[in-house]
């Protein structure tokens, strides 16, 4: 069963006639999220508004985007731990292709059309299921995928409808370390983080 989608914590709940602190509800929600994160085998995300702050600079036939380096390293760490990474964008861009090549992204889909179909194609190639997907999206074109993903994540500046569907909303805004925030959650839930830290301390 999927965890409740971004429920609103109440101040108290009743167990055997006694009020229970909101912290108990938060702990239950966190535990449910951790269980889902442990199943993740495929990390997928939107590009504009997730990997970038949604700004595109254009001029003289050239397009520029700003990507967060910490996000990029986080994606490489996921790959080192056996988690495949894919980007899905409805807006084809040479800048996106260049960054995907730089990071050796496993799957890149850039074309207009329903993102659900794009994800299903990637699932078939990766041999994964929806329950094993963590997806990050922030806008109306992402809602169908967020609704189906085992772990649905959006960013602090996403549209309200995305936040309502998401299991988790990042503290960071898109393009400002939000992806890295989720990478930490996955690596810690799957007991990879401490090993990676120790490797880099050697």
C-alpha positions as CSV (number, residue, x, y, z in Angstrom):
1,X,0.0,0.0,0.0
2,X,1.3,3.4,-0.9
3,X,1.8,5.9,2.0
4,X,-0.6,8.7,2.4
5,X,0.1,11.6,0.0
6,X,1.5,14.6,1.9
7,X,-1.0,14.5,4.8
8,X,-1.5,17.5,7.0
9,X,-0.2,16.8,10.5
10,X,-2.7,17.4,13.2
11,X,-1.7,18.7,16.6
12,X,-3.1,15.7,18.5
13,X,-4.9,12.4,17.8
14,X,-6.7,10.1,20.2
15,X,-5.6,6.7,21.2
16,X,-7.6,5.0,24.0
17,X,-9.1,8.3,24.9
18,X,-5.9,10.2,25.3
19,X,-4.5,12.9,23.0
20,X,-1.4,11.8,21.1
21,X,1.2,14.5,20.1
22,X,1.5,15.5,16.5
23,X,5.1,14.2,16.6
24,X,3.7,10.6,16.7
25,X,1.8,11.2,13.5
26,X,5.0,12.7,12.0
27,X,7.0,9.6,13.0
28,X,4.5,7.3,11.4
29,X,4.6,9.3,8.2
30,X,8.4,9.3,8.2
31,X,8.5,5.6,8.7
32,X,6.2,5.0,5.8
33,X,8.3,7.3,3.6
34,X,11.5,5.4,4.6
35,X,9.9,2.1,3.6
36,X,9.0,3.5,0.2
37,X,12.5,5.0,-0.3
38,X,14.1,1.6,0.5
39,X,12.3,0.2,-2.6
40,X,13.6,2.8,-5.0
41,X,15.6,1.4,-8.0
42,X,15.0,4.2,-10.4
43,X,15.2,8.0,-9.9
44,X,13.4,10.1,-12.5
45,X,12.8,13.8,-12.6
46,X,11.6,16.7,-14.7
47,X,14.3,19.1,-15.9
48,X,13.1,22.7,-15.9
49,X,12.0,23.7,-12.4
50,X,13.6,20.7,-10.8
51,X,17.2,20.5,-12.0
52,X,17.1,24.2,-12.9
53,X,15.3,27.2,-11.4
54,X,13.2,27.2,-14.6
55,X,15.2,30.1,-16.2
56,X,16.2,29.8,-19.8
57,X,18.6,32.3,-21.3
58,X,18.4,32.7,-25.1
59,X,20.2,34.8,-27.6
60,X,22.1,34.5,-30.9
61,X,20.6,31.0,-31.4
62,X,22.2,29.7,-28.2
63,X,20.3,28.5,-25.1
64,X,21.8,28.4,-21.6
65,X,20.6,26.7,-18.4
66,X,22.1,26.7,-14.9
67,X,22.4,23.3,-13.3
68,X,23.3,22.8,-9.6
69,X,26.6,20.9,-9.2
70,X,25.6,19.3,-5.9
71,X,22.5,17.9,-7.6
72,X,24.7,16.5,-10.3
73,X,27.1,14.8,-7.8
74,X,24.1,13.4,-6.0
75,X,22.8,11.7,-9.2
76,X,26.3,10.2,-9.8
77,X,26.2,8.8,-6.2
78,X,22.8,7.2,-6.9
79,X,24.3,5.5,-9.9
80,X,27.3,4.3,-7.9
81,X,24.8,2.6,-5.6
82,X,23.0,0.8,-8.4
83,X,20.1,3.2,-8.8
84,X,19.5,4.3,-12.4
85,X,18.7,7.9,-13.2
86,X,16.5,9.4,-15.9
87,X,15.3,12.8,-17.0
88,X,11.9,13.5,-18.6
89,X,11.3,16.9,-20.3
90,X,8.5,18.0,-22.6
91,X,10.9,20.7,-23.9
92,X,13.8,19.5,-26.0
93,X,17.0,21.4,-25.3
94,X,20.7,21.1,-26.4
95,X,21.7,22.3,-23.0
96,X,19.8,19.5,-21.3
97,X,21.4,17.0,-23.6
98,X,24.8,18.3,-22.9
99,X,24.4,18.1,-19.1
100,X,22.9,14.6,-19.4
101,X,25.9,13.5,-21.4
102,X,28.2,15.1,-18.9
103,X,26.6,13.2,-16.0
104,X,26.1,10.0,-18.0
105,X,22.4,9.9,-17.3
106,X,20.9,6.5,-18.0
107,X,17.7,7.6,-19.6
108,X,16.9,11.0,-21.3
109,X,13.4,11.6,-22.8
110,X,12.9,15.0,-24.5
111,X,9.7,15.4,-26.4
112,X,6.2,16.8,-26.1
113,X,3.5,14.4,-25.0
114,X,2.3,12.6,-21.9
115,X,5.0,11.9,-19.4
116,X,3.3,8.8,-18.1
117,X,3.9,7.1,-21.4
118,X,7.6,8.2,-21.3
119,X,8.0,6.7,-17.9
120,X,6.4,3.5,-18.9
121,X,8.8,3.2,-21.7
122,X,11.7,3.7,-19.3
123,X,10.3,1.2,-16.8
124,X,10.2,-1.4,-19.6
125,X,13.9,-0.7,-20.4
126,X,15.0,-0.7,-16.8
127,X,12.9,-3.7,-15.7
128,X,11.4,-1.7,-12.9
129,X,7.9,-1.1,-11.6
130,X,6.1,2.1,-10.6
131,X,6.5,1.2,-7.0
132,X,10.3,1.3,-7.4
133,X,10.3,4.8,-8.9
134,X,11.1,8.1,-7.2
135,X,9.9,10.9,-9.3
136,X,10.4,14.7,-8.9
137,X,8.2,17.1,-10.7
138,X,6.9,20.6,-10.1
139,X,4.2,21.5,-12.6
140,X,1.0,20.5,-14.2
141,X,2.7,18.2,-16.8
142,X,4.1,16.1,-14.0
143,X,0.9,15.3,-12.1
144,X,0.2,12.0,-13.9
145,X,3.6,10.7,-13.0
146,X,3.5,12.0,-9.5
147,X,0.2,10.3,-9.0
148,X,1.6,6.9,-10.0
149,X,5.2,6.9,-8.5
150,X,6.1,4.9,-5.5
151,X,7.8,8.0,-4.1
152,X,6.4,11.3,-5.4
153,X,8.4,14.4,-4.6
154,X,8.0,18.0,-5.5
155,X,9.9,21.2,-4.6
156,X,9.1,24.2,-2.3
157,X,8.1,26.4,-5.2
158,X,5.9,23.8,-7.0
159,X,2.3,24.4,-7.9
160,X,-0.2,23.5,-5.1
161,X,-1.6,20.5,-7.0
162,X,1.8,18.9,-7.1
163,X,2.3,19.5,-3.4
164,X,-1.1,17.9,-2.7
165,X,-0.1,14.7,-4.5
166,X,3.5,14.4,-3.3
167,X,4.7,12.2,-0.5
168,X,7.5,14.7,0.2
169,X,8.1,18.4,-0.5
170,X,11.7,19.6,-0.4
171,X,12.8,22.5,1.7
172,X,14.9,23.8,-1.3
173,X,13.4,25.3,-4.5
174,X,14.0,23.8,-7.9
175,X,17.6,24.2,-9.2
176,X,18.8,25.1,-5.7
177,X,19.8,21.7,-4.3
178,X,16.3,20.1,-4.1
179,X,17.4,17.0,-6.0
180,X,20.4,16.5,-3.7
181,X,18.0,16.8,-0.7
182,X,16.1,13.8,-2.0
183,X,19.2,11.9,-3.0
184,X,20.3,12.1,0.7
185,X,16.9,10.6,1.8
186,X,17.3,7.7,-0.6
187,X,20.9,6.9,0.2
188,X,20.3,7.1,3.9
189,X,17.1,5.0,3.7
190,X,19.1,2.3,1.8
191,X,22.1,2.5,4.1
192,X,24.5,3.7,1.5
193,X,25.3,7.2,2.9
194,X,27.6,6.3,5.7
195,X,29.6,4.0,3.4
196,X,30.0,6.7,0.9
197,X,31.1,9.2,3.5
198,X,33.7,6.8,4.9
199,X,35.1,6.1,1.4
200,X,35.7,9.8,1.0
201,X,37.3,10.2,4.4
202,X,39.9,7.6,3.5
